[in-house]
Amino acid sequence: MILDRLETLSAISFIEPAIPKGSDSGKNCLFVRVDGDKLIFTGGGQFVTKKAVMIRPTTTEESARPAKGKNPPETFMIPRADLFAFKEMMKEHKADCKKLAKNDASYLFVEMDDTELISYDGKIVYEQPKYEFKELESAFDIVKGGVSEIPVISADVIAAMSGFGKSEAVEVTFTGPGSIIHFQQGDYEAVVIPPVETIEENEGEQLEIEE
């Protein structure tokens, strides 16, 4: 399927910092859900999850190269390594494609499906991971709540905020003591799940502190 080049690069750059680098969790992927003309990207690990919604552009043969004709499944996954390679490829092609697009609008687009990622004259072929598709969108169904103090890890907050536009405000919602923190800027969203604090008793046992 055909996607806007700059929007795709922006969405991937936004979500990638939250995707785990290891493979133990089974979440080291960009999770893609196709919903009609919308494409929902989600990704994240134990404490940070991000989401971006893209609208697939309306294209014609005059404005873009015809797609391969393959319709991707409703959900698929792109492993982090392939996603990173695709991002770097798009960054390398960005300047050339901007010039070429003045005479040929097809350079404004990239292609993505469950087996290939295509930009300009480059192609990444990959395989779907063997584990089950992770449903991460439910993390963004939040209810606002008052809060006085939430312990957070600075690295998690940096990962969550990375990729938001610098010139627009980010809406921050606290969902209650010890609960998730929600960040949103337009169609881009992120959540941070505070870690559970522990204290050691005299006997050496560790107990969870309940807010």
C-alpha positions in Angstrom: 0.0 0.0 0.0 1.1 3.5 -0.8 1.9 6.0 2.1 3.0 9.6 2.3 6.8 9.6 2.6 7.2 12.3 5.2 4.3 11.2 7.3 5.6 7.7 7.4 9.1 8.8 8.4 7.6 11.0 11.1 5.4 8.3 12.5 8.2 5.7 12.6 10.6 8.2 14.2 8.0 8.9 16.9 7.3 5.3 17.9 10.7 3.7 17.4 12.2 4.9 20.7 9.6 3.0 22.7 10.1 -0.3 20.9 12.2 -2.7 23.0 15.5 -3.7 21.5 15.5 -7.2 22.9 13.3 -10.0 21.6 12.3 -11.6 24.9 9.1 -9.7 25.3 7.7 -10.4 21.8 7.0 -6.7 21.5 10.2 -5.7 19.6 8.1 -4.7 16.5 6.0 -2.0 15.1 2.4 -3.3 15.2 0.3 -2.1 12.2 -3.5 -2.3 12.0 -5.2 -1.4 8.7 -8.7 0.2 9.3 -10.0 1.3 5.9 -8.1 4.4 4.9 -6.5 4.6 8.3 -3.3 3.0 9.4 -2.7 2.6 13.1 0.9 2.2 14.3 1.5 1.1 17.8 4.7 0.0 19.6 6.1 -0.2 23.1 7.4 -2.2 26.0 6.7 -2.7 29.7 6.5 1.0 30.7 6.1 3.1 27.5 3.6 2.6 24.6 3.1 4.9 21.6 0.5 5.2 18.9 0.3 7.1 15.7 -2.7 7.3 13.2 -2.0 7.9 9.5 -4.5 8.5 6.7 -3.6 6.7 3.6 -3.3 9.2 0.7 -5.7 9.1 -2.3 -3.4 8.5 -5.3 -3.8 8.0 -9.1 -1.4 6.7 -11.7 -0.6 10.3 -12.6 0.4 11.2 -9.0 2.1 8.0 -7.9 3.5 4.8 -9.1 0.8 2.1 -9.1 1.1 -0.1 -6.0 2.0 -3.8 -6.5 -1.7 -4.7 -6.2 -1.3 -6.7 -3.0 -3.6 -5.9 -0.1 -1.9 -6.3 3.2 -3.7 -8.2 6.1 -5.7 -6.2 8.6 -2.8 -6.6 11.1 0.9 -7.2 10.6 4.2 -6.6 12.4 7.5 -5.0 11.3 10.5 -6.1 13.3 12.5 -3.3 14.9 15.7 -4.0 12.9 13.8 -3.8 9.6 11.9 -0.8 10.8 15.1 1.0 11.7 16.7 0.1 8.3 13.6 1.5 6.6 13.8 4.7 8.5 17.4 5.2 7.7 16.7 4.5 4.0 13.9 7.1 3.9 16.2 9.6 5.6 18.9 9.0 2.9 16.4 9.4 0.1 14.6 12.4 1.6 16.7 15.2 -0.2 16.8 13.4 -3.6 13.1 12.6 -3.5 12.2 16.2 -2.7 14.0 17.3 -5.8 12.6 14.5 -8.0 9.1 15.1 -6.8 9.0 18.5 -8.6 8.6 16.6 -11.9 7.3 13.2 -10.7 4.9 13.1 -7.7 5.5 9.4 -7.2 8.6 10.3 -5.2 6.3 11.7 -2.5 5.3 8.2 -1.5 6.7 4.9 -0.1 5.2 1.4 0.0 4.6 -0.9 2.9 3.0 -4.3 3.4 3.6 -7.4 5.5 6.6 -8.6 3.4 8.3 -5.5 1.8 9.2 -1.9 2.6 10.0 0.2 -0.5 11.5 3.7 -0.8 12.7 5.2 -4.1 15.1 2.6 -5.5 15.5 0.7 -2.2 13.6 -2.4 -0.9 13.7 -4.2 2.4 12.2 -7.8 2.3 11.3 -9.2 5.7 9.3 -12.1 7.3 6.5 -11.9 9.8 7.5 -12.8 13.3 6.2 -16.1 14.6 4.6 -14.8 17.7 1.1 -13.4 18.1 0.1 -9.9 17.1 0.1 -7.7 20.3 -3.0 -5.6 20.9 -1.6 -2.4 22.4 -4.4 0.1 21.5 -6.4 -0.6 24.7 -3.7 1.2 26.7 -5.0 4.4 25.2 -8.5 4.0 26.6 -8.0 6.3 29.6 -10.1 8.0 32.2 -8.7 11.3 33.6 -8.0 11.4 37.4 -6.4 13.7 39.9 -2.9 12.9 41.1 -0.5 14.4 43.6 2.6 12.3 43.0 3.7 9.7 40.5 7.2 8.1 40.5 8.6 7.8 37.0 11.9 6.9 35.4 13.4 9.8 33.4 14.4 7.5 30.5 10.8 6.4 30.1 9.6 10.0 29.9 12.3 10.9 27.4 11.3 7.9 25.2 7.7 8.9 25.4 8.2 12.5 24.5 10.8 11.8 21.7 9.3 12.5 18.3 6.5 14.9 19.3 6.6 18.2 17.3 8.6 20.9 19.0 6.3 23.8 18.0 3.0 22.4 19.3 1.7 21.7 22.8 1.6 18.2 24.1 -1.5 17.4 26.2 -0.6 15.5 29.3 -3.2 13.5 31.2 -2.7 12.0 34.7 -5.1 9.1 35.2 -4.7 8.8 38.9 -2.1 8.0 41.7 0.1 5.2 40.5 -1.7 5.0 37.1 -0.5 5.7 33.6 0.4 9.1 32.2 -1.0 9.9 28.8 0.6 12.2 26.2 -1.1 13.4 23.0 -0.3 15.7 20.2 -2.8 15.4 17.3 -2.8 11.8 16.1 0.3 10.9 18.0 -0.1 9.4 21.5 2.1 7.9 24.2 1.6 6.4 27.6 4.0 5.9 30.5 3.3 3.3 33.1 5.0 4.1 36.4 7.1 1.3 37.9 5.9 -0.3 41.2 7.9 1.0 44.1 9.2 -1.5 46.7 10.5 -1.3 50.3 12.5 -3.8 52.2 11.3 -5.0 55.6 13.6 -5.9 58.4 13.3 -9.6 57.4 14.6 -8.8 53.9 11.2 -9.4 52.3 10.1 -6.9 49.6 6.5 -5.6 49.6 4.8 -3.5 47.0 3.8 0.0 48.1 0.2 0.6 47.4 -0.8 4.1 46.6 
